[in-house]
């Protein structure tokens, strides 16, 4: 059972993913393009689509690329279920309302656009003359790009994301230095959260849709992106370290609702963190709980141990002052782990305070 569609944008993104390289539908479309033929493939509520069409052959067969390709040799449309897993009708004549506006000139594309708008469905149209693929999804239209065009586009988007991630890394380094020294301010935390939110918006809006559209062809790029986004993943712990009186997940979701200009206002981020409208970020000294610094230690300690340390000592400065004898009193921390925590924190302080952050 597929997830219910919330809006046209979501419906279109789902349709794009359904015909991405590596999918069965894309294989069938590739066969159609190679053969130099055309096709109209409709996906949606079968009963509704059947009411707006007539004739043809009723099949109710499993969707297989070869079968779909053969059926598209006939002139009529193919009707599939919403998930694209079964072929219900072939050689079907579509009857959309001709009063529905269309900016298409070709008969096949004009009918497809009107049918998608009226039936609130997805229609994939393969042009025989132009050897192109167009998706009509509800009231939206999308021209499917070639793999090479997508790779070029995602490469450009990755360069932009890389710049934002680099700026985020610099802010994270500055925050680490101030936290270890014990003089971090609310504005330091807000800067990191700003940078993270800006980087994540580039990722969600410009990079992720292109990777989804690339399908199997984007596997290596997807791995590169996972590695590139690690600072953004780490920066989530900044929210956990500083948020007050609310779950971090709630704060993260509220950050997503801010407009572009609102994200630039540190006061808006401070309010989401729970510091109130009167807080002055540059003048407000804050002590982090310590989740992020502890996660930076070599050997990465279990989440349960980090949580126990924070609950036992309350904040990072108390953890930094703790002796081995105090650390071993924490559940899950033995002599060996206590030594690792102390040596890891000492190494971080040398790196960021004595040698200076670069």
N, C-alpha and C positions, 0 to 999 in steps of 0.2 A: 504494500500500500504506500503510495507516494505521499509526501508531506503536502498539506494544503498550501496553495499559492496565496501570498499576502497581497502582492501588487504586481503591476505590469513589469516593473524592473526585475523583480524576482523571477517572474514567469519567463522573461526573455533570457536571463542568465541560465536558468535551468534548460531552456531549449538549446542554447549554445553549447552547454556541457553535453547534452544528449547526442550532438553530432560532432563532438571533438574527435581528433585522430585517436584511433584505438577502439572506438565504439563500433557496434554492429551497424548502426545507421550510417556512420561515416564511410564504412566499407562499401555499403550499397550505393551511396552517393558517388563515391569514387568510381565505381563500375559504370554508373550512368554517365558520368562526365567523360570517361575514357571511351565509351561507346558513341559519344556524340549525340546522345538523345536527351530528352527533357523529362521532367516529372513534376507532379504536384502531390505532396505527401502531407496528409492532415493528421494531427494528433490531438486528442481531446476526449470529451465525454461522447462515447459512441452513439448513444441514443439521440443526443442533441445534433450531432453531425449528420446522422441518418435522416433526421427530419428536414434538414436544409439541403438534402441532395437526393438523387434518385438514380435508378437503373444500376447497371453494373452487375458484379458477381459477389455474393456473400461467401466468405471463406471461413473466418474464425480460425485462422492457422497461426502457428508460431512464427514470429518474425525472424526470418533468416535472410542475410544479405543477398544471397543468390536468388532466392524466391522474390524478394522485393524488386530486385533489378529486372527480372523477367517480367513481372507484372507491370512495371513502368513502361514496357514497350507498347502497351495499349495507351490510347489517348486520354482516358479518364483519370480521375484522381484516385489515390490510394488512401484509405481511412484506417488508421491504427488506433489502438487504445491510448490513453493518456501517458502511460509509461513507455510506449513504443515497443512493447514486447509481443503484441499479437496484431495480425492483419485481419481486419473485420470485413472490409469491402475493397474490391478492385474495379477499375474502369468505371468509377462513379462520376455522375454529372453533378457539379456543384450549382446551387441555385441561391446565391446571396442576393440581398436586396440591392437593386441597382441604384437606389437613392443614396446609399452610403458613399461618401466622397472617396475618390481614389486619385492619386497623382501619377499612376502608372499608365503607360501608353500601350504596352503589349496586352493582349487579351488574357493570357494565362496569369500574368502578374496582377492584372486589375481584378480578376475574379478571386485570386488568392488573398489579396489585401482585403477585399470586402468580406470574404467568407470568414477570415480570421477575426475581423472586427465584430461581425455579427454573432458568430458562434463562441466568441471568447476562447479561442483555441490557438494552436500553433500550426502554421502551414509552411512547409519547406518547399520552395520552388527552385527547380534546377532548370536553368535556361539553356536550351539547345543551341541557340544562335550565339549567345555570348559566353557559353561555357562557364557560367557563374552560378552561385547559390545564394538565395535570399531567404531570410526567415521573416515571416509575418507572424507576430505574436500579439494577440489581442489588437491593440491599436498601434503597436510598435513595428518598425521595419528595421532589419539589420542585414547588411551585405556581408556575407562570410568571407573572411580574408584568407589568402594562401598562407601556408606554413611559413614561408620565407618572410612574407610581410609581417606576420605576427612576431617572428623571432627578432626582426629589426625593431619593431615597436617595443617589445618587452626589454630589449637591450637598452634602449634609450630611457625607458622608465626605471630600469635598475640603476643606471648612472645617477639619476635624480635621487632615488632612494638611498644610494650609497652616500651621497653628500649629507643627507639628513641624518643617517646613522652615524657618520663621522662626527657631526656636531653633537649628537647625543652622547657618543663615547667621551668626548672632551668634557661635557657637563658632568657625566658620571664620575670621571676622574677627579674633577674639582670637588664634587660632593664627597667622594671617599676621603680625600685629604682633610676636608673640614670636619667630617664626622669623627675621624680618628683623632683629630686634634681637640675635639670637643667644642667647636664653635660654629657649627652649621646653623644656618638661618632658614626660615621658612621659604625665603626667596630661592635658596639653593635647591631645595626640594622641588619647588614649583617650576624652576627652569628645566630640570630633568623631565618632569612630567609633561611640560609643554613640548619639549623636543620629541619625547616618545609619541605623544598624540599626533604631532605633525608627521612623523615618520610612518606611523600606523595608517594615517589617512592616505598617504601616497601608496602604501602597500595595498590597502583595501580597495581603493578606487581605481588605481592605474596599473598595478602589477598583478594582483590576484585574478581579475577577470581575464587578462591576457593569458596567464598560465592555465586557467581553466579551459580556455578556448583551444590551447595547444594540445591538451590531452596528453596522450602518451609521448608526443613529440617534445613535451616540456619537462620530462623527468629530470634531466641533468640541471636545467635551469631551476627547477623546484628545489633541488638539493642545495644549489648555490644560495638561493634565497633563504633557506632555513639557516644556513651558516651566517649569512649577512645579518639576519634579524636577531641574532642572539643578544646583542645589547638591549634591544627593545623588550625582549622577554625578561632579561635581568631587571630592567627598569620597572617592571610591574611590582617588584619588591619594595621600591621606593614608596609606592602607594601604601603597601602593607606596613611599612615602617612609620609612616606619618599620619595616616588617616585616624580620625577621632570619632567615636560614638556612632559608627556605622560600619557595615561590612565592606571590605575592599572591593568586592565585586560590584556593589551598588555604586561606589565612587567611580569605578572604571566605566560603568555603563552611563553614568551621568556625564562623564567627560566626552563621550561620543556624541552627546546631544548638543554640545557647544558649537556655535558657528565659528567660522574661520577667525573672525575678529575677536570673538569671546575667548578663544584659546590663547590669544596673545596677552590677555589681561591676567596677571598673576593673582589679582584679587578674586577673580572667578574661580580659579583653581584652588585657592586657599579656602574659599567657602565650601567647595565640594569636599575638601579634606576635613571640613568640620571646624574651621577656625573662626567663622563668623565674618560679617561684613566690615567690622571695625578693625580687623587685624591688619597690621602693617608688615608685610612679608619681609622687607629688608631689615626691620628692627626686631623681629620676633625670633629669639633664639629657641631652637627646638632640638631635642635629643631623640634620635631614631631608636626604635625598639631593638634593631640589630639583625633583623632577618637577612638583609642584603649582604652586609659585611661577613656574617657567618657563612653565607652561601659561597663567598669568594675564596674561602680557605681551601688549600690543596686537599684533595681526597674527598671533597664534597660530603659533608656529614648527612646522615638521614634526616628527613624533614621533621620526624618526631623528636629527635635529639635537639635540633635547632629550636623547635617550639618549646621544648622543656627548658632550655637555657633562657629563652626570652621570658617565659612565665616565672622562672625562679628569680632572675635578677632584675627584670623590669625594663631595662634599657641597655643600650650599647656601652655607655660609660661604666656602668656597674659590671658588665661582663668583662670589659678591659681591665678593671681593677681586681677581678676575682683571682684568687690563688688556686693552685692545684687542689688543695684541701677542700676549697669551696666547690670547685668544679665537679669533683668526684661524688659530691652529695646529690648531684642532679641525676634523675632517673635516666639510665641508658649511657651514662658517662663513667667509664672506668679509668684506671691509671693511664693506660696507653692513649686513650682518646683525649684525656685531659692534657697530656703532654703535646699531642697533635694540635689541640686548640690553642694552647699557649704559644707553641712555636709558629703556628700559622698566623696568629695575630701579631706576633713580634716581627715576622717577615713582612707582613703588610705595612706595619708602621715604619719599618726601615725603608721600604720601597716608596711610600707616599709622603713620609715626613722627613726623614733624614736625607734621602737622596733627592727628594723633590719629585713631584708628579710631572711627567713629560707627556 
